[in-house]
Amino acid sequence: MDEKRLHCPALLDRVMTPEQAALLVEDGMTVAVSGFTPSGCPKMVPLALAKQAKSGQRQLKLTLLSGASTGEELDTAWAEAGILARRMPYMTSKALRTVVNRGEVAYADIHLGQMAQNARSGQYGGIDVAIIEATAVHEDGSLVPTTALGCSQTYIDLADKVIVELNLAQPMELEGFHDIFDQGDPPERRPVPLTKVGQRIGRTTLRCPVEKVAAVVIGEAKEKPRALAPEDEVSRRIAHNIVRFLEGEREAGRLSADKAPLQSGVGSVANAVLMGLRDSGFTHLQFYSEVMQDGILDLMDAGKADFASATSLSLSEEGMQRLLSRLEDYRGKLLLRDSEISNSGEVIRRLGVIAMNTAVEADIYGNVNSSQMNGTTVYNGIGGSGDYARNSSISIFMTNSVAKNGAISSIVPMVTHVDHTEHDVDVLVTEQGFADLRGLSPKERAVKIIETCAHPDYRPQLRAYFEAACAACHDAQTPHLLDRCFSFHQRLRATGTMLEKENELC
């Protein structure tokens, strides 16, 4: 046992192995975990649970709540072990996605910024066990979080019992990088007193009553960060177009880098945007986001970024090693907050955040699908994009103009699933160009998106659709050819069976 990590004498007799602690989780329970992305998630107890179930030692069906996606020790291992009954609010695991789309796991796609309050209001029932990763436990039982916060404090508060994973692989020097704020709930919720990106408003540790702690598991469990896909020419061109738009805003006097914090989603395209900013003329950048990617460290090292606030360090393995080996260099430049603060609509709007998120597809009027394939198969989920899109000063969505090696256009007449309506999409960007949609009518948006964002191979088809829709619906604000869709649904209701192939959806 490392006495430098466990300072609470009352918990010494609750130290046990992952296998022993796993037995505290019983069939039918709701389990909530710390972390946001693989960062900060518990690893030892979840993996022990999966092994016990997979070996046939135990029969389990569990509901899992988290801050966002989790590591392979949770979503992947539990999906493969068949112990998940219900999951929310977000996922990135291929194994979990497979069983969700088969209907074997009930999945609810929740805005990440609303998850904690929803849980506190009782929407998901009670929480039986919270499993929380920490790097140290203080004398009063309070926990030093690791590389993410997510909904950790809410889950500790709501849980009947808490299992603490004391992860010796996480450095104690992480203490002080967190800012945990309790805002309460409606109708007595306090305003979030955050007026600057780098402002501290809360505690550095998680409050955890000693009597709630049922087990302390001590061990080393290194995080397995997701590798960033290498930048390609398409992602670099998307990044170039976003930087070009931002530079135009600055030249027009609408953008000052030190007054407009940036939010960037996760992935290779988002990281390419950060690289584009590094090579731009922007300086004194600030980030108010839900995740920090490698590119933010690069911007800080290049002297281009001053501060970053998020709820998770979603770094590659190389990025995580760089951070942990130079924690003191980044102290005072990075801050991790609860996800309902990092994704707070109140704060995002107050700070005037410029949001940059990815889309699966967008239609000619600016509606965005960011979670579904063909409108029926969930991919990852909406994540925190809605929190930012609805409340940001400028909402930017980016996507490749084509998918499946050019076989599918990502710009379509009508998206198959709507996550973000045209009201929440200000700028659409592909490798072809960008469409500034602010202040434009639907027909004006359609022309601009087709001509600047669609791939040249698909522009003739999109033009033809739009022209036919305008001709058929000459008095319409938003022209669409809905007659075949309407006919399809009418006849489907009448027959109750699938229609013949020639009855097409538009």
Backbone torsions as a table, in degrees:
resi	resn	phi	psi	omega
1	MET	NA	138.9	178.3
2	ASP	-95.4	104.1	-175.9
3	GLU	-67.6	-16.4	178.0
4	LYS	-73.6	-14.2	-176.7
5	ARG	-103.8	-35.0	-177.4
6	LEU	-109.1	99.3	-174.6
7	HIS	-98.6	-2.0	-174.8
8	CYS	-96.9	106.7	-177.5
9	PRO	-58.6	-33.0	-176.7
10	ALA	-66.6	-15.5	-177.4
11	LEU	-99.9	-2.1	-176.2
12	LEU	-62.8	-34.5	-178.6
13	ASP	-84.9	4.2	177.2
14	ARG	-107.6	9.3	176.4
15	VAL	-74.6	131.0	-179.5
16	MET	-151.0	174.0	-179.3
17	THR	-78.4	161.9	175.6
18	PRO	-56.8	-37.8	-178.7
19	GLU	-66.0	-40.1	177.7
20	GLN	-67.3	-43.6	179.6
21	ALA	-64.7	-34.9	179.9
22	ALA	-61.2	-28.8	-179.3
23	LEU	-69.2	-14.1	176.5
24	LEU	-74.4	-16.7	178.2
25	VAL	-92.4	119.5	-175.1
26	GLU	-111.5	161.0	-179.4
27	ASP	-55.1	135.4	177.7
28	GLY	88.2	-4.1	-177.2
29	MET	-75.8	158.8	169.0
30	THR	-102.2	123.0	-177.9
31	VAL	-113.5	131.3	177.2
32	ALA	-118.0	143.0	-174.0
33	VAL	-129.7	155.4	175.1
34	SER	-74.8	173.3	173.8
35	GLY	99.1	171.6	-177.6
36	PHE	-161.7	111.1	-160.5
37	THR	69.3	-172.2	178.7
38	PRO	-61.0	-18.6	-177.4
39	SER	-66.8	132.0	173.9
40	GLY	75.5	4.5	-179.7
41	CYS	-82.3	147.2	173.1
42	PRO	-67.0	149.5	-173.8
43	LYS	-129.1	-39.5	-171.5
44	MET	-72.5	-51.3	-178.6
45	VAL	-68.3	-45.2	177.3
46	PRO	-58.1	-38.6	179.8
47	LEU	-69.0	-37.7	177.0
48	ALA	-63.7	-40.1	177.2
49	LEU	-61.3	-44.9	-179.4
50	ALA	-62.2	-40.9	-179.5
51	LYS	-66.6	-40.1	178.9
52	GLN	-63.5	-39.4	-179.7
53	ALA	-74.1	-40.9	-176.1
54	LYS	-68.5	-30.6	-180.0
55	SER	-78.2	-9.1	-177.7
56	GLY	89.0	2.1	-179.7
57	GLN	-65.5	-33.0	-176.9
58	ARG	-138.9	150.1	173.7
59	GLN	-107.6	116.0	-174.8
60	LEU	-134.9	141.8	166.6
61	LYS	-135.1	118.6	-170.8
62	LEU	-126.5	152.6	167.7
63	THR	-98.1	132.1	-178.2
64	LEU	-117.6	123.2	173.3
65	LEU	-111.5	142.4	-179.9
66	SER	-144.6	-171.7	174.0
67	GLY	-86.2	-38.2	178.3
68	ALA	-156.4	-135.1	172.4
69	SER	-72.1	171.6	179.4
70	THR	-130.3	-176.0	177.2
71	GLY	-83.5	175.2	-177.6
72	GLU	-66.4	-20.9	178.0
73	GLU	-69.2	-17.0	179.3
74	LEU	-108.8	-83.3	-172.9
75	ASP	-55.1	-48.0	-177.1
76	THR	-70.7	-49.9	-177.3
77	ALA	-63.5	-40.9	-178.8
78	TRP	-72.4	-34.9	176.5
79	ALA	-65.7	-43.5	-179.2
80	GLU	-69.0	-29.4	178.6
81	ALA	-82.8	-9.4	178.1
82	GLY	72.1	27.9	-176.6
83	ILE	-102.8	0.3	179.6
84	LEU	-90.3	129.0	172.9
85	ALA	-103.7	-36.5	-176.6
86	ARG	-148.0	143.9	-176.7
87	ARG	-142.8	139.5	172.5
88	MET	-160.9	154.2	11.6
89	PRO	-110.7	-1.7	-170.9
90	TYR	-160.1	156.4	-179.6
91	MET	-153.6	156.4	172.2
92	THR	-134.9	0.0	-177.0
93	SER	-76.4	128.7	177.6
94	LYS	-63.7	-41.1	-179.9
95	ALA	-62.7	-41.9	178.7
96	LEU	-68.4	-43.0	178.7
97	ARG	-56.1	-39.9	-178.5
98	THR	-62.5	-47.9	-177.6
99	VAL	-74.1	-28.2	175.0
100	VAL	-65.0	-48.0	-178.1
101	ASN	-69.8	-21.5	173.0
102	ARG	-77.3	-12.4	-177.1
103	GLY	86.2	11.6	-178.5
104	GLU	-84.0	-20.5	177.1
105	VAL	-128.8	129.5	176.7
106	ALA	-79.1	120.5	-176.0
107	TYR	-117.3	127.7	176.1
108	ALA	-111.9	123.4	-177.1
109	ASP	-91.9	111.3	-171.2
110	ILE	-118.0	141.2	169.4
111	HIS	-59.1	126.5	-172.6
112	LEU	-63.6	-32.5	179.9
113	GLY	-69.9	-14.9	-178.7
114	GLN	-100.3	-7.5	-171.4
115	MET	-61.0	-47.3	-175.6
116	ALA	-64.4	-47.1	-179.7
117	GLN	-65.2	-39.2	177.3
118	ASN	-58.4	-42.9	179.4
119	ALA	-64.1	-43.1	-179.2
120	ARG	-66.2	-28.4	-179.8
121	SER	-80.5	-3.9	176.8
122	GLY	87.6	12.0	-176.7
123	GLN	-63.2	-27.0	-176.9
124	TYR	-107.8	14.8	-177.2
125	GLY	78.8	-167.9	-179.9
126	GLY	-81.0	163.0	175.2
127	ILE	-110.0	119.7	-177.4
128	ASP	-79.4	-45.0	-176.2
129	VAL	-138.1	134.3	169.4
130	ALA	-110.4	129.5	176.7
131	ILE	-110.3	116.6	-169.0
132	ILE	-123.0	126.3	175.0
133	GLU	-84.4	137.6	179.4
134	ALA	-140.7	158.9	175.6
135	THR	-103.7	-12.8	175.6
136	ALA	-164.3	156.4	176.1
137	VAL	-124.0	123.5	-179.9
138	HIS	-80.6	171.7	-176.5
139	GLU	-58.1	-34.6	-178.8
140	ASP	-85.0	4.5	179.9
141	GLY	92.1	-8.1	179.9
142	SER	-65.7	148.4	-172.5
143	LEU	-110.0	138.9	172.2
144	VAL	-90.3	113.9	-178.3
145	PRO	-67.4	172.6	179.6
146	THR	-105.5	-116.0	-168.6
147	THR	-97.5	9.1	176.0
148	ALA	-161.1	157.2	176.1
149	LEU	-111.1	-55.5	-176.7
150	GLY	59.8	-128.4	-178.4
151	CYS	-105.5	24.1	-170.9
152	SER	-53.1	-48.5	-175.9
153	GLN	-64.7	-41.9	178.2
154	THR	-61.4	-43.2	-178.3
155	TYR	-67.0	-37.6	175.4
156	ILE	-62.6	-45.6	-178.1
157	ASP	-60.8	-37.5	-174.0
158	LEU	-87.8	-23.8	-171.7
159	ALA	-70.6	145.6	173.2
160	ASP	-69.2	-37.6	176.8
161	LYS	-145.9	156.6	-174.7
162	VAL	-123.1	134.3	170.2
163	ILE	-107.7	122.9	179.6
164	VAL	-99.4	124.6	171.1
165	GLU	-97.6	107.0	179.3
166	LEU	-88.5	101.2	-171.6
167	ASN	-94.5	105.9	-177.9
168	LEU	-71.8	-12.0	177.7
169	ALA	-76.9	-14.0	177.6
170	GLN	-95.0	131.2	-175.2
171	PRO	-70.7	142.6	177.2
172	MET	-63.8	-21.6	-178.6
173	GLU	-66.3	-7.0	174.9
174	LEU	-67.8	-18.9	178.8
175	GLU	-60.4	133.5	-178.9
176	GLY	102.4	-10.6	178.7
177	PHE	-88.3	1.3	-174.4
178	HIS	-113.4	152.1	177.7
179	ASP	-138.4	104.2	-170.5
180	ILE	-110.2	119.9	-172.6
181	PHE	-124.5	129.6	176.7
182	ASP	-97.8	113.6	-178.0
183	GLN	-101.0	-7.7	-179.3
184	GLY	77.9	-173.5	-175.4
185	ASP	-126.5	157.6	176.4
186	PRO	-59.0	148.3	3.2
187	PRO	-91.3	14.1	-177.6
188	GLU	-114.1	22.4	-179.8
189	ARG	-63.7	136.3	177.9
190	ARG	-80.4	146.2	170.1
191	PRO	-61.3	146.3	176.4
192	VAL	-82.7	112.4	-172.6
193	PRO	-81.1	49.5	-176.1
194	LEU	-109.8	113.3	-177.9
195	THR	-118.7	-7.4	176.9
196	LYS	-137.9	147.3	-174.8
197	VAL	-56.7	-40.7	-174.3
198	GLY	-92.2	9.1	-175.8
199	GLN	-74.8	137.4	173.9
200	ARG	-93.6	135.8	-179.4
201	ILE	-132.1	-3.3	-173.9
202	GLY	-142.4	-154.7	-176.3
203	ARG	-90.8	166.0	176.9
204	THR	-99.3	-8.4	-177.9
205	THR	-128.1	161.2	177.0
206	LEU	-86.3	128.1	176.7
207	ARG	-73.5	127.2	-178.5
208	CYS	-146.4	107.7	179.4
209	PRO	-59.5	132.9	-177.4
210	VAL	-59.0	-37.0	-176.8
211	GLU	-67.2	-18.9	178.8
212	LYS	-80.8	-22.4	-173.7
213	VAL	-75.2	115.3	-179.2
214	ALA	-93.7	-22.2	-178.3
215	ALA	-159.2	147.3	170.5
216	VAL	-123.5	121.7	178.6
217	VAL	-109.2	124.4	-177.1
218	ILE	-113.4	130.5	179.4
219	GLY	-178.0	-176.7	177.4
220	GLU	-113.9	122.8	179.0
221	ALA	-139.7	97.1	-178.2
222	LYS	-69.3	142.2	176.5
223	GLU	-70.7	150.4	177.4
224	LYS	-115.7	81.5	-176.9
225	PRO	-62.0	150.4	176.1
226	ARG	-74.7	133.0	178.0
227	ALA	-70.6	139.1	175.4
228	LEU	-77.3	134.2	174.4
229	ALA	-65.0	141.8	-178.7
230	PRO	-63.1	145.7	176.0
231	GLU	-63.0	139.9	173.7
232	ASP	-121.4	179.5	-175.9
233	GLU	-63.6	-36.4	-179.3
234	VAL	-64.5	-48.0	-179.7
235	SER	-64.3	-35.2	177.8
236	ARG	-66.9	-36.5	179.1
237	ARG	-71.0	-37.3	174.7
238	ILE	-61.6	-46.6	178.7
239	ALA	-58.6	-43.6	179.2
240	HIS	-59.6	-41.4	-178.3
241	ASN	-69.3	-35.4	176.6
242	ILE	-67.0	-44.6	178.3
243	VAL	-62.1	-39.3	178.5
244	ARG	-61.2	-42.1	177.0
245	PHE	-62.7	-46.6	-179.0
246	LEU	-63.1	-37.9	178.0
247	GLU	-65.3	-37.0	176.3
248	GLY	-64.5	-37.7	176.5
249	GLU	-63.9	-40.1	179.3
250	ARG	-66.4	-43.3	-179.8
251	GLU	-64.2	-30.6	179.1
252	ALA	-82.0	-2.6	178.9
253	GLY	80.3	15.3	-179.1
254	ARG	-99.0	-2.5	-174.5
255	LEU	-141.3	127.0	172.3
256	SER	-125.4	122.4	-171.2
257	ALA	-57.0	-36.6	-176.5
258	ASP	-81.0	-0.7	179.0
259	LYS	-119.9	-0.1	-177.3
260	ALA	-130.7	88.9	179.0
261	PRO	-61.8	150.9	-179.9
262	LEU	-106.6	145.5	170.2
263	GLN	-119.7	135.5	-179.2
264	SER	-131.2	133.1	177.2
265	GLY	-71.2	-168.0	-175.3
266	VAL	-104.3	146.4	173.3
267	GLY	128.6	174.9	-174.8
268	SER	-66.8	-36.7	179.4
269	VAL	-66.9	-45.2	179.0
270	ALA	-60.4	-40.8	179.5
271	ASN	-68.7	-34.0	176.5
272	ALA	-63.6	-36.1	176.5
273	VAL	-61.3	-42.2	178.5
274	LEU	-63.0	-38.7	177.3
275	MET	-65.6	-36.9	177.0
276	GLY	-64.3	-37.6	177.0
277	LEU	-66.9	-35.2	177.9
278	ARG	-60.1	-37.6	-177.2
279	ASP	-91.1	4.4	-179.7
280	SER	-92.1	-175.0	178.1
281	GLY	-90.0	4.7	-179.7
282	PHE	-75.2	139.4	176.1
283	THR	-134.4	168.2	178.0
284	HIS	55.9	38.4	178.2
285	LEU	-70.2	148.4	173.2
286	GLN	-129.8	150.4	-178.4
287	PHE	-126.3	130.3	171.6
288	TYR	-123.5	100.9	-167.8
289	SER	-142.4	176.5	175.0
290	GLU	-92.3	-24.5	179.1
291	VAL	-133.2	152.8	170.9
292	MET	-111.8	124.0	177.2
293	GLN	-102.3	172.9	-178.1
294	ASP	-53.4	-37.6	-176.1
295	GLY	-59.0	-29.5	178.6
296	ILE	-68.4	-39.7	175.2
297	LEU	-63.2	-39.8	177.8
298	ASP	-61.0	-41.8	179.4
299	LEU	-65.4	-38.6	177.6
300	MET	-66.8	-43.3	-179.5
301	ASP	-64.9	-28.6	179.7
302	ALA	-86.1	-0.6	-179.7
303	GLY	76.5	18.1	-177.6
304	LYS	-98.1	-20.4	-178.4
305	ALA	-122.8	138.8	-177.8
306	ASP	-98.3	-35.0	-173.5
307	PHE	-157.2	149.6	176.0
308	ALA	-139.5	129.1	175.7
309	SER	-117.1	134.5	-179.1
310	ALA	-157.6	-172.4	173.1
311	THR	-112.9	-9.0	-175.6
312	SER	-150.7	145.7	171.7
313	LEU	-96.1	88.4	-176.5
314	SER	-93.3	74.5	-172.2
315	LEU	-106.3	158.2	170.8
316	SER	-71.5	172.9	179.0
317	GLU	-60.1	-42.2	179.0
318	GLU	-65.9	-40.5	179.7
319	GLY	-65.6	-40.4	179.0
320	MET	-65.1	-42.1	178.5
321	GLN	-62.6	-40.2	178.6
322	ARG	-63.1	-44.3	-179.6
323	LEU	-63.8	-51.2	-174.1
324	LEU	-67.7	-27.8	178.4
325	SER	-81.3	-12.8	-177.6
326	ARG	-132.7	39.0	-176.4
327	LEU	-55.5	-40.1	-177.6
328	GLU	-67.9	-28.7	177.0
329	ASP	-66.6	-32.7	-177.0
330	TYR	-96.3	-8.2	178.3
331	ARG	-62.0	133.6	-176.9
332	GLY	89.8	-4.3	178.1
333	LYS	-118.7	-14.3	-178.3
334	LEU	-127.2	143.5	177.6
335	LEU	-146.2	133.9	178.4
336	LEU	-107.7	129.0	-176.8
337	ARG	-120.8	166.5	172.0
338	ASP	-58.2	147.8	-177.4
339	SER	-65.5	-28.3	178.0
340	GLU	-75.9	-8.6	170.9
341	ILE	-94.8	-44.9	178.2
342	SER	-61.7	-31.0	-178.5
343	ASN	-108.9	21.5	-177.4
344	SER	-74.0	122.8	176.9
345	GLY	-60.2	-36.5	178.6
346	GLU	-58.3	-48.1	-176.3
347	VAL	-73.9	-42.2	-179.5
348	ILE	-57.2	-43.2	-178.9
349	ARG	-71.2	-40.0	-179.0
350	ARG	-63.1	-42.5	-177.0
351	LEU	-79.1	-14.0	-179.1
352	GLY	70.9	40.6	-175.7
353	VAL	-62.7	139.5	170.8
354	ILE	-96.2	117.2	-173.1
355	ALA	-99.3	137.1	179.1
356	MET	-130.3	110.4	-176.8
357	ASN	-132.6	161.4	-176.1
358	THR	-96.6	154.4	179.6
359	ALA	-124.3	151.0	169.2
360	VAL	-78.4	-45.3	177.9
361	GLU	-155.6	160.6	175.3
362	ALA	-138.6	150.5	178.6
363	ASP	-101.9	177.2	-171.4
364	ILE	-69.5	-11.3	177.5
365	TYR	-101.6	-3.6	175.3
366	GLY	102.3	4.6	173.6
367	ASN	-73.4	144.6	-173.8
368	VAL	-124.2	135.1	170.6
369	ASN	-107.3	121.0	-179.2
370	SER	-121.5	9.6	-173.0
371	SER	-138.0	-16.1	-171.0
372	GLN	-122.2	147.1	171.4
373	MET	-101.9	125.1	-179.8
374	ASN	57.7	21.3	175.9
375	GLY	75.4	1.4	-174.6
376	THR	-130.2	-25.2	-172.9
377	THR	-111.5	116.8	-178.9
378	VAL	-71.0	140.3	177.4
379	TYR	-100.0	-75.6	176.1
380	ASN	-116.7	-48.7	-174.5
381	GLY	133.4	176.3	-176.3
382	ILE	-78.0	-24.7	178.9
383	GLY	61.6	-140.0	-179.9
384	GLY	-99.9	5.4	-175.2
385	SER	-60.4	-36.4	179.7
386	GLY	-67.4	-35.9	177.9
387	ASP	-57.7	-42.2	-177.2
388	TYR	-82.9	-42.3	-175.7
389	ALA	-60.1	-41.6	-175.4
390	ARG	-73.6	-24.7	-171.2
391	ASN	-114.9	-7.0	-175.5
392	SER	-74.9	162.6	175.5
393	SER	-74.8	-34.2	173.2
394	ILE	-138.2	125.4	-179.6
395	SER	-107.3	113.3	-177.4
396	ILE	-110.2	131.1	172.3
397	PHE	-119.4	140.0	-176.1
398	MET	-130.3	145.4	177.4
399	THR	-160.1	156.1	168.8
400	ASN	-63.2	147.2	-179.5
401	SER	-71.6	-23.3	179.0
402	VAL	-135.3	160.5	176.1
403	ALA	-131.2	170.5	178.4
404	LYS	54.1	48.8	178.0
405	ASN	56.9	36.2	176.8
406	GLY	91.8	-3.1	-177.0
407	ALA	-74.5	-20.1	-177.2
408	ILE	-130.8	136.3	173.1
409	SER	-83.9	133.8	175.6
410	SER	-83.9	-10.4	171.8
411	ILE	-103.3	118.8	-171.6
412	VAL	-129.0	163.8	176.8
413	PRO	-61.2	-42.5	179.3
414	MET	-146.2	127.1	-179.4
415	VAL	-64.6	147.5	-178.6
416	THR	-78.8	-12.5	178.8
417	HIS	-156.2	133.6	-177.1
418	VAL	-106.5	115.0	171.0
419	ASP	-99.1	-35.2	-177.8
420	HIS	-133.0	117.8	-179.5
421	THR	-75.2	167.9	-179.6
422	GLU	-58.7	-20.6	179.8
423	HIS	-68.7	-20.8	-176.4
424	ASP	-110.7	12.8	-179.1
425	VAL	-121.2	108.2	-178.6
426	ASP	-90.2	-38.4	-175.4
427	VAL	-137.5	132.7	175.9
428	LEU	-114.7	132.5	-174.3
429	VAL	-130.9	132.8	167.4
430	THR	-129.0	-176.9	176.7
431	GLU	-69.1	-14.4	179.3
432	GLN	-78.8	-31.5	-178.0
433	GLY	163.5	-166.9	177.8
434	PHE	-130.8	148.5	177.7
435	ALA	-117.9	112.7	175.0
436	ASP	-83.6	108.6	-171.7
437	LEU	-95.7	-1.4	-174.1
438	ARG	-63.9	127.5	176.6
439	GLY	78.7	4.0	-178.2
440	LEU	-94.0	148.0	173.8
441	SER	-74.2	165.4	179.3
442	PRO	-55.3	-43.6	-179.1
443	LYS	-66.1	-38.5	177.1
444	GLU	-65.2	-39.5	178.2
445	ARG	-62.2	-43.1	-177.9
446	ALA	-59.3	-46.9	-179.7
447	VAL	-60.9	-45.4	-176.9
448	LYS	-66.5	-42.9	-178.9
449	ILE	-65.3	-44.5	179.9
450	ILE	-61.2	-44.5	-172.7
451	GLU	-81.2	-22.2	-176.8
452	THR	-112.2	-25.0	-173.9
453	CYS	-111.7	-29.8	-177.5
454	ALA	-72.2	151.2	176.1
455	HIS	-69.3	141.4	-179.7
456	PRO	-53.1	-32.1	-179.4
457	ASP	-65.6	-24.5	-176.1
458	TYR	-107.6	-6.0	-179.1
459	ARG	-60.8	-43.7	179.2
460	PRO	-57.7	-41.5	-179.9
461	GLN	-66.5	-40.6	-179.9
462	LEU	-69.2	-39.9	176.4
463	ARG	-60.8	-44.9	-178.1
464	ALA	-61.9	-42.2	178.9
465	TYR	-62.4	-47.1	-176.6
466	PHE	-64.4	-43.0	179.4
467	GLU	-64.0	-41.9	178.5
468	ALA	-66.1	-38.9	178.8
469	ALA	-65.3	-41.7	178.7
470	CYS	-64.3	-39.5	179.9
471	ALA	-67.4	-39.6	-178.0
472	ALA	-77.8	-26.8	-175.2
473	CYS	-126.2	56.8	-170.1
474	HIS	-65.0	-19.3	178.6
475	ASP	-98.3	7.2	-172.7
476	ALA	-88.9	143.9	173.2
477	GLN	-72.1	-39.6	-179.1
478	THR	-127.4	88.7	-174.0
479	PRO	-66.6	129.8	174.5
480	HIS	-144.8	149.8	175.0
481	LEU	-93.4	85.6	-173.9
482	LEU	-96.6	-6.1	-172.0
483	ASP	-61.4	-41.8	-179.3
484	ARG	-68.3	-37.6	176.3
485	CYS	-62.6	-45.5	-178.5
486	PHE	-62.5	-43.9	178.6
487	SER	-61.7	-42.1	179.8
488	PHE	-57.9	-48.8	-176.9
489	HIS	-70.0	-35.3	176.8
490	GLN	-61.0	-48.3	-176.6
491	ARG	-70.4	-32.5	178.5
492	LEU	-64.2	-40.6	178.1
493	ARG	-65.8	-34.5	-177.2
494	ALA	-72.0	-39.3	-174.9
495	THR	-94.3	-29.6	-177.6
496	GLY	71.3	13.7	-179.7
497	THR	-130.7	166.5	174.8
498	MET	-66.7	143.5	-178.0
499	LEU	-87.1	169.5	177.8
500	GLU	-69.2	159.6	-173.0
501	LYS	-56.9	-32.8	-174.5
502	GLU	-71.5	-15.5	176.7
503	ASN	-81.5	90.6	-170.5
504	GLU	-92.4	150.9	167.3
505	LEU	-81.7	142.7	176.8
506	CYS	-80.0	NA	NA
